Amino acid sequence: MKPVYLERHDPDKNMHRFYQLHVTPGLFGDWALVREWGRAGSPGTVRKDWFESEDEAQTARQRLVEVKQKKGYQSIG
């Protein structure tokens, strides 16, 4: 599945952030939700959360996208 890339910009606060999410299979039949976030144009912090099934990982990804969009992040691409 295609990664989700979100950005949030607020020039008044000098805020230029990104948040990227994608789901990928593991070696043992598990699935990872890989998240990367940080200042746009810089390397970000990476975190992997592991799930038993692809559906669980996709559900978690969708929840995070909704939370970030409520905070002002917009989907790019």
Long-range contacts (C-beta under 8 A, 24 or more apart in sequence): 1-58, 4-61, 4-65, 4-75, 5-75, 5-76, 5-77, 6-65, 6-68, 6-69, 6-73, 6-74, 6-75, 6-76, 7-40, 7-73, 7-74, 7-76, 8-68, 8-71, 8-72, 8-73, 8-74, 9-40, 10-72, 16-40, 16-41, 17-73, 18-44, 19-68, 19-73, 20-44, 21-61, 21-64, 21-65, 22-61, 23-54, 23-57, 23-58, 23-61, 25-54, 26-50, 31-56, 31-57, 32-57, 33-57, 33-60, 33-61, 33-64, 35-64
